[in-house]
Amino acid sequence: MTQADVANQLFVTRQTISSWEQGKSYPDLNMLVRLSEVYQVSLDSLLKGDE
């Protein structure tokens, strides 16, 4: 999935996704839940990197 694909699903800009990936900003809790749904991973995996 590209940054643009994820951005479209979350109704944010591609630049927002890029900023999160680079650690320049962070998504809020509601967006974290939506990200976990988009990537089909648990919040624990998303936040802590648990496998």
C-alpha positions, 0 to 999 in steps of 0.5 A: 500500500502506498502512502496515498492509498492509506491517506485516502482510506483515512481521509488525511493527506499523503503528507500526514502519513509521511510525517507519521512515518518520519516521527515528525508528528503522531496520530491521535488515538482514534486515528491509531484505531483506524490505522490498525484496521487499515493494516489489519494488525492489533493496537499492541502490534502497531504501538509496540511492534509485537509479533 
